[in-house]
């Protein structure tokens, strides 16, 4: 899974009481969400393989999906328990 977060820079305004100064910029990570699904591979009416897949969506500051992810298999790890 790719663990890199994308960022977005926002610029605010300062009240114009003293001479207007540019507001400092704030860099915030963009919100992400994950979606999961189970995929069954069926041959001759029998399930021969089951996979867990995920996709990651990146959202804008209002919660709208900005980038749709592609379905990818979750990596499988096997541990040897003594």
C-alpha positions, -999 to +999 in steps of 0.1 A: +000+000+000+012+035-008+016+055+024+023+089+009-001+116+018-008+144-006-011+180+007-030+211-002-020+247+007-047+272+018-043+309+021-064+329+046-071+366+050-062+390+078-086+416+090-077+450+073-073+470+106-035+475+103-019+475+069-031+443+053-005+416+056-006+383+038-018+355+060+006+327+067-001+296+046-011+264+062-002+230+047-026+203+057-028+167+045-057+159+023-083+135+037-082+099+025-106+070+028-104+033+020-130+010+005-127-028+008-142-057-011-139-095-011-134-111-046-142-148-051-127-167-081-151-194-091-144-223-114-169-251-122-193-237-096-167-239-068-148-211-051-111-217-058-096-185-045-107-156-023-089-122-023-093-090-002-090-059-022-089-022-013-089+012-030-080+046-017-098+078-024-084+113-019-108+140-009-108+178-011-113+201+019-151+198+015-151+160+015-157+155-022-138+127-038-110+143-058-091+111-069-106+077-072-082+048-065-079+016-084-087-018-069-055-035-056-050-068-037-042-065+000-007-081+005-009-114+023+016-121+050+022-156+066+036-159+101+050-192+114+037-196+150+058-219+171 
